[in-house]
């Protein structure tokens, strides 16, 4: 899996992206071209997603050795919207359960905050490693994806408890509501055709995301070695601006995820690929939640 978001690298934006290999019958009114292993494969010109440099689907990885994207075997199940919903619910459910357990079992009072925060950071690092491993695997691994969700949930539970109990009462619920509102808003806008994921959209979002992550990494390095808030990108008025930018980027990532799911359904992705859609949506929702939580913390900080 090539990439998901700027932190873990988003999967599915290969220049050799194409869904033609998933078709098992010729398009109505369109030519069918016999090719090895798929007698109904369409020519590139007949498929608007063939060799699409901005398509956001993970279902059409180009096999560079054999020159064909993976396709569901004959008789194998194809991915449906129900598959995506069920896998996403399973992944998010795992994350929510472990977050609730971390909130309840890892206190953040003065006597325990160091230990609890250390466990949370350790869980975040493990989750990041698992996400990277899944990102470089050619196939979805439900065990890896659910394990990522479990460890990420521990991290979110600890961080949410710290912010909610020590900085801004009710911050966690506000961040959840904000994340849900952005999800619903982007979904409505995408289905209404107000957001179109095309080459220009992809190029703008990825350039902005790379710049955003680069600045955050520089800020983190200055904070680690120089102390304080680093360059101030995550505090004060500048922190508010970057928090809003992070939320806007998260909304753009959601649009890319919706495009990914739509293309997978349209071109007959194998059923197991629904796990990749769930993985991508979970990563994006975690990104959004953390950006909302950080923004709320900044707005309620006494600094």
SEPA-19829 format. One record per residue: residue in one letter; x, y, z of N, C-alpha, C, O in turn. Coordinates in pm, whole numbers, padded with zeros to 5 digits, always signed. Layout:
N
AXYZXYZXYZXYZ/...
***
This chain:
303
X+00084-00117+00000+00000+00000+00000+00088+00123+00000+00171+00137+00090/X+00073+00211-00096+00168+00319-00112+00144+00434-00016+00240+00491+00035/X+00020+00471+00009+00001+00586+00092-00140+00599+00143-00233+00540+00089/X-00154+00678+00250-00284+00703+00308-00302+00849+00345-00401+00910+00304/X-00210+00907+00420-00212+01049+00446-00070+01094+00464+00020+01010+00465/X-00044+01224+00478+00095+01268+00480+00178+01206+00590+00300+01198+00576/X+00115+01160+00700+00194+01099+00806+00240+00961+00766+00358+00929+00782/X+00152+00878+00715+00183+00740+00682+00199+00718+00534+00220+00604+00490/X+00189+00825+00454+00194+00820+00307+00071+00753+00251+00037+00640+00287/X+00003+00826+00160-00124+00779+00109-00105+00673+00003-00016+00684-00081/X-00190+00570+00007-00183+00460-00088-00278+00487-00203-00386+00541-00182/X-00239+00448-00323-00332+00449-00432-00309+00558-00534-00385+00568-00631/X-00206+00643-00517-00184+00750-00612-00073+00716-00709+00011+00801-00739/X-00070+00593-00759+00034+00553-00854-00001+00603-00992-00118+00616-01027/X+00100+00632-01072+00077+00681-01207+00022+00571-01295-00036+00598-01400/X+00040+00445-01254-00009+00334-01335-00140+00281-01281-00170+00163-01293/X-00219+00370-01222-00345+00330-01165-00444+00294-01275-00453+00367-01374/X-00517+00186-01260-00619+00153-01359-00707+00041-01310-00659-00055-01249/X-00835+00053-01337-00930-00047-01293-00970-00142-01404-01055-00229-01382/X-00913-00129-01522-00959-00211-01633-00951-00358-01601-01032-00437-01649/X-00852-00396-01521-00834-00537-01492-00946-00598-01410-00954-00721-01399/X-01033-00514-01351-01141-00568-01271-01264-00600-01355-01353-00671-01307/X-01272-00551-01477-01391-00574-01557-01395-00719-01604-01294-00773-01651/X-01510-00782-01591-01523-00920-01636-01616-00931-01756-01644-01041-01803/X-01663-00818-01805-01748-00817-01922-01728-00687-01994-01699-00585-01931/X-01743-00687-02129-01721-00563-02203-01827-00461-02169-01941-00496-02140/X-01789-00332-02174-01884-00225-02151-01985-00221-02266-01952-00250-02381/X-02108-00185-02232-02211-00174-02335-02172-00066-02434-02144+00048-02397/X-02172-00103-02560-02140-00007-02665-01992+00019-02680-01953+00099-02765/X-01908-00047-02600-01764-00021-02606-01692-00143-02657-01744-00254-02648/X-01573-00125-02712-01497-00237-02766-01439-00324-02657-01403-00275-02550/X-01430-00451-02686-01363-00543-02596-01234-00588-02664-01234-00625-02781/X-01126-00585-02588-00998-00622-02644-00947-00745-02571-00935-00742-02449/X-00917-00850-02642-00868-00974-02579-00724-00954-02538-00639-00921-02621/X-00698-00974-02409-00562-00968-02356-00539-01091-02272-00634-01158-02231/X-00414-01120-02246-00381-01242-02173-00442-01237-02034-00418-01141-01960/X-00517-01336-01997-00575-01348-01864-00706-01274-01847-00777-01296-01749/X-00740-01185-01939-00865-01112-01927-00917-01079-02065-00877-00979-02123/X-01006-01161-02120-01053-01141-02257-01137-01017-02273-01168-00977-02386/X-01176-00953-02162-01261-00836-02172-01192-00709-02127-01257-00607-02106/X-01063-00713-02111-00993-00593-02066-01010-00482-02167-00998-00505-02288/X-01037-00360-02119-01057-00247-02207-00924-00182-02242-00830-00189-02163/X-00916-00119-02358-00797-00039-02387-00794+00081-02295-00897+00121-02240/X-00675+00142-02280-00661+00252-02186-00756+00365-02217-00807+00429-02126/X-00780+00392-02345-00866+00502-02381-01009+00483-02339-01082+00581-02325/X-01053+00358-02317-01191+00333-02281-01214+00342-02132-01329+00338-02087/X-01109+00355-02054-01121+00358-01909-01064+00489-01857-00942+00509-01861/X-01147+00579-01807-01097+00710-01764-01001+00701-01647-00933+00799-01616/X-00993+00584-01581-00904+00572-01466-00775+00498-01499-00690+00482-01412/X-00761+00452-01623-00638+00383-01659-00524+00483-01663-00537+00591-01722/X-00414+00449-01600-00296+00534-01591-00332+00673-01541-00287+00774-01595/X-00415+00677-01438-00463+00802-01382-00370+00845-01270-00364+00775-01169/X-00299+00954-01282-00202+00991-01180-00263+01046-01054-00192+01062-00955/X-00394+01077-01054-00452+01136-00935-00561+01052-00873-00615+01090-00769/X-00595+00937-00933-00700+00853-00874-00657+00809-00736-00539+00783-00713/X-00751+00800-00644-00718+00773-00504-00761+00635-00460-00792+00614-00343/X-00764+00541-00553-00808+00408-00514-00688+00319-00486-00584+00333-00549/X-00703+00224-00390-00596+00130-00364-00619-00001-00436-00546-00098-00414/X-00722-00004-00523-00764-00132-00579-00701-00160-00715-00730-00262-00776/X-00615-00070-00761-00562-00087-00895-00412-00073-00896-00357-00003-00981/X-00344-00136-00804-00198-00132-00804-00147-00199-00930-00186-00312-00962/X-00061-00131-00999-00008-00187-01122+00100-00291-01090+00194-00263-01016/X+00085-00408-01145+00187-00510-01133+00296-00477-01234+00281-00503-01354/X+00405-00419-01186+00508-00370-01277+00578-00484-01350+00635-00463-01458/X+00574-00602-01293+00640-00715-01357+00556-00773-01469+00608-00808-01575/X+00426-00784-01446+00339-00848-01544+00253-00748-01620+00182-00786-01714/X+00258-00618-01579+00189-00516-01654+00039-00518-01641-00030-00473-01733/X-00016-00568-01530-00160-00571-01513-00194-00549-01367-00123-00601-01280/X-00301-00474-01337-00342-00456-01198-00404-00583-01145-00453-00665-01223/X-00404-00602-01012-00468-00721-00956-00617-00719-00983-00677-00612-00993/X-00676-00834-00995-00818-00842-01020-00877-00957-00942-00808-01054-00909/X-01006-00945-00914-01073-01051-00839-01078-01177-00925-01114-01169-01042/X-01043-01294-00869-01051-01419-00946-01194-01446-00989-01290-01398-00929/X-01205-01523-01094-01338-01559-01144-01418-01624-01032-01371-01716-00966/X-01538-01576-01012-01625-01631-00909-01603-01573-00771-01681-01599-00680/X-01495-01493-00755-01468-01435-00624-01564-01319-00599-01615-01258-00694/X-01590-01290-00470-01680-01182-00437-01619-01047-00469-01498-01027-00456/X-01702-00955-00511-01659-00819-00536-01697-00731-00417-01794-00759-00347/X-01621-00628-00396-01644-00538-00285-01777-00466-00303-01812-00424-00413/X-01851-00453-00194-01977-00379-00194-01969-00268-00088-01877-00266-00006/X-02065-00178-00093-02069-00073+00008-02089-00130+00147-02035-00078+00244/X-02167-00238+00157-02185-00303+00287-02051-00352+00342-02025-00341+00462/X-01966-00408+00254-01834-00454+00298-01753-00339+00356-01691-00352+00460/X-01755-00226+00287-01680-00110+00333-01733-00061+00468-01655-00031+00558/X-01865-00054+00480-01925-00006+00604-01892-00100+00720-01857-00054+00828/X-01904-00230+00697-01879-00327+00804-01733-00323+00848-01705-00322+00967/X-01640-00321+00753-01497-00318+00788-01460-00188+00857-01381-00188+00951/X-01517-00079+00810-01488+00050+00874-01545+00054+01015-01480+00104+01107/X-01664+00000+01032-01724-00004+01165-01641-00091+01259-01624-00058+01376/X-01588-00203+01208-01505-00291+01290-01377-00221+01332-01335-00230+01448/X-01315-00151+01238-01189-00082+01268-01211+00033+01366-01139+00045+01465/X-01310+00116+01338-01339+00228+01429-01390+00178+01564-01360+00238+01667/X-01466+00069+01563-01513+00013+01688-01398-00033+01776-01398-00008+01897/X-01300-00099+01716-01181-00141+01791-01108-00021+01850-01067-00022+01965/X-01094+00083+01769-01026+00205+01815-01102+00269+01931-01040+00310+02029/X-01233+00276+01921-01312+00341+02025-01307+00262+02156-01297+00320+02264/X-01313+00129+02146-01309+00045+02267-01177+00062+02340-01175+00081+02462/X-01066+00055+02268-00935+00069+02334-00914+00210+02385-00847+00229+02486/X-00970+00310+02316-00959+00447+02365-01035+00462+02497-00987+00527+02590/X-01154+00403+02505-01233+00410+02627-01162+00339+02742-01162+00387+02856/X-01102+00224+02713-01029+00151+02817-00908+00231+02865-00881+00237+02985/X-00836+00293+02771-00720+00374+02810-00763+00492+02895-00698+00525+02994/X-00873+00555+02858-00925+00667+02936-00956+00623+03080-00926+00693+03176/X-01017+00504+03092-01060+00458+03224-00946+00400+03307-00945+00416+03429/X-00852+00334+03243-00749+00260+03317-00616+00332+03330-00530+00290+03407/X-00597+00441+03255-00469+00514+03260-00496+00656+03309-00517+00747+03228/X-00496+00675+03441-00527+00808+03497-00421+00911+03460-00305+00878+03437/X-00465+01036+03456-00373+01144+03417-00363+01249+03527-00342+01367+03500/X-00377+01204+03652-00355+01296+03763-00205+01319+03780-00124+01259+03709/X-00168+01407+03872-00027+01444+03887+00062+01325+03917+00178+01322+03877/X+00009+01226+03987+00091+01111+04027+00110+01011+03914+00206+00934+03915/X+00020+01010+03817+00023+00904+03716+00038+00953+03572+00051+00872+03481/X+00037+01084+03551+00035+01133+03414+00159+01094+03336+00151+01066+03217/X+00275+01091+03403+00399+01053+03334+00392+00911+03280+00425+00887+03164/X+00348+00817+03364+00339+00678+03323+00232+00661+03214+00255+00593+03114/X+00117+00722+03235+00009+00708+03138+00047+00768+03003+00022+00709+02898/X+00109+00886+03006+00147+00950+02881+00256+00870+02810+00257+00862+02687/X+00346+00810+02887+00450+00725+02828+00389+00604+02757+00432+00568+02647/X+00289+00542+02820+00220+00429+02756+00150+00475+02628+00152+00406+02526/X+00087+00591+02635+00018+00643+02517+00112+00670+02402+00081+00636+02287/X+00227+00731+02430+00325+00759+02324+00380+00628+02267+00399+00616+02146/X+00406+00530+02355+00452+00400+02307+00351+00334+02216+00387+00277+02114/X+00223+00341+02254+00117+00285+02170+00110+00356+02036+00087+00293+01933/X+00130+00489+02035+00127+00565+01910+00240+00521+01817+00219+00508+01697/X+00358+00499+01873+00472+00456+01791+00447+00317+01732+00477+00292+01616/X+00393+00227+01814+00362+00093+01764+00256+00102+01655+00267+00035+01552/X+00154+00184+01677+00050+00201+01576+00107+00255+01446+00066+00212+01338/X+00201+00350+01455+00261+00405+01334+00339+00299+01258+00332+00292+01136/X+00414+00217+01331+00489+00109+01266+00395+00012+01197+00419-00027+01083/X+00287-00026+01263+00190-00118+01202+00127-00056+01078+00106-00125+00978/X+00098+00074+01084+00040+00140+00969+00138+00142+00852+00099+00122+00737/X+00265+00166+00881+00366+00166+00775+00382+00027+00714+00397+00014+00593/X+00380-00076+00799+00391-00213+00747+00275-00243+00653+00295-00298+00544/X+00154-00207+00695+00038-00229+00609+00049-00146+00481+00007-00190+00374/X+00105-00027+00493+00117+00061+00377+00205+00001+00268+00184+00028+00150/X+00303-00080+00306+00395-00137+00208+00357-00280+00168+00423-00340+00083/X+00251-00333+00228+00205-00465+00187+00121-00454+00062+00049-00356+00044/X+00128-00554-00024+00050-00553-00147-00096-00588-00122-00183-00552-00201/X-00124-00658-00012-00260-00698+00018-00299-00649+00157-00215-00625+00243/X-00428-00634+00175-00479-00591+00305-00462-00702+00407-00485-00819+00377/X-00421-00664+00528-00409-00759+00638-00504-00714+00749-00472-00620+00822/X-00620-00778+00763-00714-00737+00867-00651-00735+01006-00683-00648+01087/X-00563-00831+01035-00500-00836+01167-00415-00711+01191-00421-00651+01299/X-00338-00671+01090-00256-00550+01104-00342-00426+01121-00313-00339+01203/X-00448-00417+01042-00534-00300+01047-00604-00288+01181-00612-00179+01238/X-00654-00400+01233-00721-00397+01362-00621-00372+01475-00653-00303+01573/X-00499-00426+01462-00397-00400+01564-00359-00253+01565-00342-00193+01671/X-00346-00195+01445-00320-00051+01437-00429+00027+01510-00400+00116+01589/X-00555-00008+01483-00667+00062+01545-00663+00048+01697-00693+00143+01769/X-00625-00070+01746-00620-00092+01890-00514-00004+01956-00541+00061+02057/X-00393-00002+01901-00286+00078+01961-00313+00228+01944-00286+00307+02034/X-00366+00265+01830-00399+00406+01809-00507+00450+01906-00508+00565+01951/X-00600+00359+01937-00704+00391+02033-00647+00419+02171-00693+00510+02240/X-00546+00342+02213-00482+00366+02342-00422+00507+02345-00439+00581+02442/X-00351+00543+02239-00292+00677+02231-00399+00785+02237-00386+00882+02312/X-00505+00770+02158-00610+00870+02157-00681+00880+02292-00718+00989+02335/X-00699+00766+02359-00762+00768+02490-00681+00847+02591-00737+00926+02668/X-00549+00828+02591-00464+00900+02687-00459+01048+02654-00477+01132+02742/X-00436+01081+02527-00427+01222+02488-00559+01294+02513-00560+01408+02561/X-00669+01229+02480-00799+01290+02501-00825+01315+02650-00880+01418+02688/X-00784+01220+02732-00802+01235+02876-00719+01351+02930-00765+01427+03015/X-00597+01364+02881-00510+01474+02925-00573+01609+02890-00584+01697+02975/X-00615+01624+02764-00672+01751+02720-00804+01778+02792-00829+01891+02836/X-00888+01676+02805-01021+01694+02863-01012+01725+03012-01089+01807+03062/X-00921+01661+03083-00915+01676+03228-00822+01787+03275-00837+01837+03387/X-00727+01827+03193-00626+01921+03240-00624+02052+03162-00563+02149+03208/X-00688+02057+03046-00682+02180+02965-00820+02235+02935-00848+02351+02964/X-00907+02154+02877-01038+02202+02835-01143+02096+02862-01148+01994+02793/X-01227+02120+02960-01333+02024+02993-01429+02008+02875-01478+02106+02820/X-01455+01882+02837-01544+01854+02726-01477+01859+02590-01545+01851+02488/X-01343+01873+02587-01272+01885+02459-01288+01761+02373-01303+01771+02251/X-01284+01643+02434-01293+01519+02357-01426+01510+02283-01428+01474+02165/X-01536+01541+02351-01667+01534+02286-01678+01640+02176-01735+01614+02070/X-01623+01758+02200-01624+01861+02097-01546+01817+01974-01588+01842+01861/X-01431+01750+01996-01350+01702+01883-01424+01593+01807-01416+01588+01684/X-01495+01506+01878-01574+01401+01812-01684+01464+01727-01704+01424+01612/X-01754+01561+01782-01863+01627+01708-01806+01698+01585-01865+01692+01477/X-01693+01766+01602-01632+01834+01489-01592+01738+01379-01612+01765+01260/X-01534+01624+01417-01494+01523+01319-01614+01468+01244-01611+01454+01122/X-01720+01437+01317-01842+01385+01254-01903+01488+01160-01954+01454+01053/X-01900+01616+01200-01957+01721+01117-01880+01735+00986-01940+01751+00880/X-01747+01730+00994-01666+01739+00872-01691+01619+00783-01705+01633+00661/X-01697+01500+00842-01724+01379+00765-01857+01392+00689-01864+01366+00569/X-01962+01432+00760-02094+01444+00698-02093+01553+00591-02150+01535+00483/X-02029+01665+00620-02026+01775+00525-01953+01740+00397-02000+01771+00287/X-01838+01674+00411-01761+01636+00292-01835+01530+00212-01834+01534+00089/X-01899+01435+00280-01974+01331+00210-02087+01392+00129-02108+01355+00013/X-02160+01486+00189-02271+01551+00117-02217+01630-00002-02272+01623-00112/X-02110+01705+00021-02052+01786-00087-01999+01698-00199-02011+01733-00316/X-01939+01584-00162-01885+01494-00264-01996+01432-00346-01988+01427-00468/X-02100+01383-00278-02210+01319-00350-02287+01419-00436-02342+01383-00540/X-02289+01545-00393-02358+01648-00471-02275+01698-00588-02324+01774-00671/X-02150+01656-00595-02063+01698-00704-01996+01831-00682-01937+01886-00775/X-02003+01885-00559-01938+02013-00530-01787+01996-00515-01712+02092-00533/X-01742+01876-00483-01599+01846-00473-01566+01743-00579-01628+01637-00585/X-01470+01774-00662-01426+01682-00767-01278+01651-00748-01193+01739-00752/X-01250+01524-00726-01112+01481-00707-01050+01458-00845-01067+01352-00904/X-00979+01558-00894-00914+01548-01023-00766+01579-01009-00715+01590-00897/X-00697+01593-01120-00553+01615-01117-00516+01742-01040-00423+01742-00959/X-00591+01848-01065-00559+01975-00998-00584+01964-00848-00503+02012-00769/X-00696+01901-00810-00728+01884-00668-00619+01802-00599-00570+01840-00493/X-00583+01691-00660-00481+01605-00603-00347+01678-00588-00284+01671-00482/X-00305+01749-00692-00178+01818-00688-00174+01924-00580-00075+01936-00508/X-00282+02000-00568-00288+02105-00466-00284+02046-00326-00208+02092-00241/X-00365+01942-00302-00373+01884-00168-00241+01821-00128-00195+01839-00015/X-00179+01747-00219-00054+01680-00183+00058+01779-00161+00141+01759-00072/X+00063+01887-00240+00165+01990-00218+00145+02057-00082+00240+02078-00007/X+00020+02089-00052-00010+02152+00077+00020+02057+00193+00071+02100+00296/X-00013+01929+00176+00011+01832+00282+00160+01813+00308+00202+01807+00424/X+00239+01805+00203+00383+01789+00221+00443+01910+00292+00527+01895+00381/X+00400+02029+00252+00447+02149+00320+00406+02153+00466+00484+02192+00553/X+00282+02112+00492+00230+02111+00629+00312+02016+00717+00354+02053+00827/X+00332+01895+00669+00405+01795+00747+00551+01839+00767+00607+01819+00875/X+00611+01897+00664+00749+01943+00676+00762+02049+00786+00853+02043+00869/X+00670+02145+00787+00674+02249+00889+00652+02191+01028+00715+02235+01125/X+00563+02093+01040+00539+02031+01170+00662+01955+01219+00692+01955+01338/X+00731+01890+01128+00852+01817+01166+00961+01914+01210+01030+01889+01309/X+00977+02026+01139+01075+02127+01177+01040+02184+01314+01128+02203+01399/X+00911+02212+01335+00867+02265+01464+00895+02166+01576+00936+02206+01685/X+00872+02036+01549+00898+01934+01650+01046+01926+01685+01083+01915+01802/X+01131+01933+01583+01276+01927+01608+01322+02046+01692+01402+02029+01784/X+01272+02164+01662+01308+02282+01741+01257+02270+01884+01323+02313+01978/X+01138+02210+01899+01083+02192+02033+01165+02092+02114+01187+02112+02234/X+01210+01985+02048+01287+01881+02117+01425+01933+02158+01470+01911+02270/X+01491+02001+02066+01629+02043+02093+01640+02185+02148+01740+02221+02209/X+01537+02265+02125+01543+02402+02174+01452+02432+02290+01463+02536+02354/X+01361+02337+02317+01268+02357+02427+01150+02444+02388+01145+02500+02278/X+01056+02455+02479+00939+02539+02455+00849+02484+02347+00832+02362+02334/X+00790+02574+02268+00696+02536+02163+00761+02534+02025+00692+02541+01924/X+00891+02524+02021+00960+02522+01893+00947+02654+01822+00980+02759+01878/X+00899+02652+01700+00880+02773+01620+00742+02835+01640+00709+02936+01579/X+00662+02774+01725+00531+02830+01756+00421+02794+01660+00315+02857+01660/X+00443+02691+01577+00341+02652+01480+00223+02580+01545+00119+02562+01483/X+00241+02539+01671+00135+02464+01738+00092+02532+01867+00047+02466+01960/X+00105+02663+01873+00061+02737+01990+00023+02879+01948+00067+02927+01844/X-00057+02944+02030-00094+03082+02003-00175+03098+01875-00237+03004+01825/X-00172+03220+01822-00250+03251+01702-00203+03169+01583-00284+03123+01503/X-00070+03152+01571-00017+03073+01460-00062+02927+01471-00090+02862+01370/X-00069+02877+01593-00117+02741+01614-00263+02725+01571-00301+02621+01516/X-00345+02827+01597-00486+02822+01554-00494+02816+01402-00573+02739+01347/X-00412+02898+01334-00412+02898+01188-00374+02761+01135-00439+02709+01045/X-00268+02702+01190-00224+02571+01143-00323+02463+01180-00336+02364+01108/X-00395+02479+01291-00498+02383+01326-00611+02383+01224-00661+02278+01185/X-00651+02502+01181-00757+02514+01079-00709+02455+00947-00785+02386+00878/X-00583+02482+00911-00527+02425+00787-00528+02273+00795-00561+02205+00697/X-00490+02219+00911-00490+02074+00928-00629+02014+00911-00643+01906+00853/X-00731+02082+00961-00868+02033+00945-00911+02038+00799-00976+01946+00750/X-00875+02145+00730-00908+02156+00587-00840+02044+00508-00901+01984+00420/X-00714+02016+00540-00644+01906+00473-00713+01773+00502-00728+01690+00412/X-00756+01753+00627-00827+01631+00660-00955+01615+00580-00988+01505+00537/X-01025+01726+00559-01147+01721+00476-01112+01682+00332-01186+01607+00269/X-01001+01732+00282-00958+01696+00146-00921+01548+00139-00952+01481+00040/X-00857+01497+00243-00824+01355+00245-00950+01269+00243-00954+01164+00181/X-01054+01316+00313-01181+01243+00311-01238+01235+00170-01288+01130+00129/X-01231+01346+00098-01280+01345-00040-01203+01243-00123-01263+01173-00205/X-01072+01234-00103-00992+01135-00174-01032+00994-00133-01036+00904-00218/X-01060+00973-00005-01104+00841+00040-01237+00803-00023-01257+00688-00062/X-01329+00898-00032-01459+00869-00095-01440+00834-00243-01507+00744-00295/X-01351+00904-00309-01322+00873-00449-01264+00733-00461-01299+00659-00554/X-01178+00697-00369-01117+00565-00367-01223+00456-00355-01221+00358-00430/X-01316+00475-00262-01423+00376-00243-01513+00371-00366-01549+00263-00413/X-01549+00486-00419-01636+00492-00535-01575+00419-00654-01643+00343-00723/X-01445+00442-00678-01380+00377-00790-01369+00226-00769-01387+00149-00863/X-01340+00185-00645-01332+00043-00616-01464-00029-00640-01466-00140-00692/X-01573+00035-00602-01705-00024-00625-01738-00027-00774-01793-00125-00823/X-01704+00081-00845-01740+00091-00986-01665-00010-01072-01718-00057-01172/X-01543-00043-01033-01461-00129-01118-01435-00266-01057-01340-00335-01095/X-01519-00307-00963-01518-00445-00917-01397-00487-00837-01339-00592-00864/X-01356-00407-00739-01244-00446-00654-01278-00572-00576-01394-00592-00540/X-01181-00659-00548-01207-00778-00467-01259-00740-00329-01228-00632-00279/X-01337-00825-00269-01402-00795-00142-01302-00761-00032-01329-00674+00050/X-01188-00829-00028-01092-00803+00080-01035-00661+00075-00980-00613+00174/X-01048-00596-00040-00997-00460-00051-01080-00362+00032-01037-00248+00053/X-01195-00404+00080-01274-00317+00167-01198-00284+00295-01220-00179+00356/X-01107-00374+00336-01024-00345+00453-00933-00225+00429-00907-00147+00520/X-00885-00211+00306-00800-00096+00275-00880+00033+00278-00830+00136+00323/X-01004+00028+00231-01089+00146+00240-01114+00183+00386-01111+00300+00422/X-01138+00082+00470-01158+00107+00613-01032+00164+00677-01041+00254+00761/X-00918+00113+00638-00790+00161+00689-00770+00308+00655-00735+00388+00742/X-00793+00344+00530-00776+00482+00487-00871+00577+00558-00831+00684+00602/X-00997+00538+00568-01095+00622+00637-01060+00640+00784-01076+00749+00839/X-01011+00534+00847-00972+00544+00988-00855+00639+01007-00856+00721+01098/X-00753+00627+00921-00639+00718+00929-00684+00863+00915-00638+00950+00991/X-00771+00890+00821-00815+01026+00798-00898+01078+00915-00882+01193+00955/X-00985+00996+00969-01067+01038+01083-00982+01062+01207-01010+01153+01285/X-00878+00982+01226-00785+01004+01337-00714+01138+01319-00700+01216+01413/X-00669+01164+01196-00605+01292+01165-00698+01409+01203-00657+01502+01271/X-00823+01401+01157-00919+01507+01184-00943+01524+01334-00945+01636+01385/X-00963+01414+01403-00990+01421+01547-00874+01487+01620-00896+01573+01706/X-00752+01449+01588-00636+01507+01656-00621+01656+01626-00585+01734+01713/X-00651+01695+01502-00643+01837+01468-00749+01916+01544-00720+02025+01593/X-00870+01863+01555-00974+01930+01633-00934+01938+01780-00950+02042+01844/X-00882+01828+01834-00843+01825+01975-00732+01925+02002-00734+01996+02103/X-00635+01932+01912-00524+02026+01928-00574+02171+01921-00531+02256+01999/X-00664+02198+01826-00717+02333+01813-00795+02375+01937-00782+02488+01984/X-00876+02284+01989-00953+02314+02110-00860+02340+02228-00884+02430+02309/X-00752+02261+02237-00656+02280+02345-00588+02416+02334-00569+02484+02435/X-00553+02458+02214-00488+02587+02194-00583+02700+02233-00543+02795+02300/X-00709+02690+02190-00805+02796+02217-00837+02806+02366-00877+02913+02414/X-00819+02698+02441-00849+02700+02583-00724+02708+02671-00733+02702+02794/X-00609+02722+02608-00485+02728+02685-00473+02861+02755-00520+02964+02707/X-00409+02857+02870-00387+02979+02946-00255+03048+02911-00223+03155+02962/X-00179+02981+02819-00049+03040+02782-00070+03167+02701+00027+03231+02660/
***
